[in-house]
Amino acid sequence: MRRHGFHGWWLVGAGAAIQFVMSALMQQSFGFYAAALVREYGWSRGTVGSAFSFARVEGPLGPPQGWIVDKYGARLVLQVGIVILAAGFLLFATIHSLWQFFLFYIVMSIGSSFGGFQTITVAIVSWFDRYRSRALGFSSVGFALGGITASSAVAYAITEYGWRETSFASGIIMLVLGLPLTFLFHDRPEDIGQHVDGIAPEDRDAYRLAMPARIYSTTVDFTVREAMRTRAFWMISCGHAAALLVVTAVQVHLVLHLTDSLHYSDGAARWILTSMILMQIVGQVFGGVLGDRMSKRLLVIVCMAMHAVGLLLIAWVGTNILAVAGFGILHGIAWGTRGPLMQAIRADYFGRTHFGAISGWSSIITTFGPILGPVIAGFLYDWTGDYRAGFTVVALMAAAGSIFFVLSTRPAPPVRTPVEG
């Protein structure tokens, strides 16, 4: 980190900036769009949550996206994704029916998938090993800061100028700010004459000897087929799905729960959301540093338990402001810490050569989380009249998800038959 000439940290900064713009304009502002659409068209919470879930394209797009990133590089994929997302925003501003809402939100989701977190993660993994957790954590800070912007500037714009105008302006902003940042991306440090972590190969052995073996990634890069034959691949994927189930349920329904069920004002809801996101930033920064020094798997297990406790607080004693504060602290820190570490664990276990393709195939499983989370919370609200049952079920799923990470121990290196030539 002290070597300012190492381009990897510039890539981390560019990734953080792209995630900031994308998070603020789309991913963490969906709750405010959802509230506006419910009020204007009278659509049910279950219907709006279904749109969010139905538009999850990470599953079917995961394998081809991972292969494309590995083959053609992160820069081109990011550029294509940003253009698609911008077009989706412009189309979203024109909707007048439910089918248009579903269709145009799918277009936006395709753009955010190609132009966002997954592609940026593949690029960063190729540049870091010893400092991988903190690099992924620092780049994810952009996502959290975007949430603060969504809870202030975007929410204000929707209230004062309308959701259509906000969506149209978001498409223009996405192009103007996002595209220039993509030119900082290079696929591997070797492409520009640098080394992983900025550490010369002759110095890497000394670093490895000074740190526990669990901190470093494997010395043998798994192929996709080899990775899928391990228990760790499936356990990490299922645990990741459980984690995404939690955060997407909260993304879509928290604002509605705070304002409609708990009767907090819109201003109070924004402050609660902002406080939670500040805790997310704390988790991303300090969790990334801890992940480079101790067991990432243990940290993730603790985070899943924190998710569960936080959701139970907001579900059962949400009228108590101290309970709401406890939810914000627990959920925010757990979200910020856990997200980058799950990706770092995959890279540590399976290596960086085929990381994009391995993550892509894993996304077929993980996408079930964001599909189920908003639907469960939304339809249980429609059935019971409040979010207590939905958030309780989601909390139990988070607790169960920790079991998957308990079982996701490091796999043995693959056994390969020597090739005669």
Steps between C-alpha positions, in 0.01 A plus 500: 500500500798731551603463136311787342607397151302175519213535255282253688393769747396729215286213373348464848416871500340480155298197605381684812395800292304289251326313780421832668321633192319174430398448862372854546301512179355147494589227744438675831240745372255228393313528828419865431387422145292213642329731749422753224358232268287347777350842573441593135370171359381316811706190424545263793828453687513143378474615138774758539721251683436246224626748240822541694537122528391420144764737367786315668706405196821399681401133487448441126755766405762385751680228304518689168590824677783332691633343181477832312686690773775235511534506120444865399589686816316706759527834320290404197239321710466799732451736207228285344323466835504874572348580160224241549424631849477859375258393227295315763468816709373697201243231424396469866404867498230426239311213669122510537417134560614206708650306207715801410618521859610137492661521154696822542618405847637179352696710247641706786594185690686359200698822477582510870607135491749550217609846609520455873612299799570160344716631215687737732562216746655279230734784404610569859558132577751489215702781657505399869582202720649609833283816508200350323244538780574864564510577126154346453378672816627842394345468154168406662501823701374664183188285514431609858567869432259471210239385750546819701451701181192294416354572843553874457550637148309233304217484754478881493497505119219242484296699753559845351527433126335160451629150444484528120722806489739343748528183293568694177769711665655185651553353154693807385708510819586131463653559157685820588657373825525126442658459158820705560583296811513175303822604327692451825436124484771257387444127523821393676798680654732306269337676203661831601820365652389481864450218752214375717468720814787709364738243651780362286498118461829463687345670806175302507647194674606713794146638532350151489733369770413793726122443484268206579432271204126569516560864405639423156328365195568159351816453294304283254228670296189282476312463174123545507444126493750438780343772716150362450615159622584642843264536795629852557364625166145394585510606865634847422240541227211398727627719782537792261140444385376515860691824557358662186150389603539712812642815346260514204198452725623796705583708190152465357283506813682688777377847402141373466528321837632808677245742353183291463527234773702683767367849409836676487510809279675497162773716649550263792513205261773671298705564815462138611605379156796738496617382842480137388709578193762679710533180700535314171800717414655421838460130424650533152811682618579318824360166381729514199801562721400219736444265206864537402609405852264226623253239379259654248266207545466558876426868442224415251340251743482773766354744248215265407405476868506881524260521203258265675501688831462837330198388299329358808546836672343699216220245465388470862606817685534743210290766673786540749757733351782321686400173335501672161847635576614150597369366171686768308829427674479121473363480147725776367827364640410143402410603145814706453734238642347189347459611137866545400615206713280247320659593169846495656438148634416377148819650363709361787360151447492479119757752373475791258546346154142374465343713774255673265359175364488335845315799646268499200395140553464565872258783424246249369458395862550836671233668289232300680564723803400834342212325322351358820577775753277784371223257402489333842488831687253655255249219479505434875421870544208469258380193692544621859481878465846574640866405451548315829453150357700572185801646680491216754514237225786687333686517834468123544635446150799719583570292810474181297731649239785513749505119497605503135810702587582268788519220241693703239850395603796546265508228230804287432691583179362311198668176401604519136625229268830598336463566130735304276635696209 
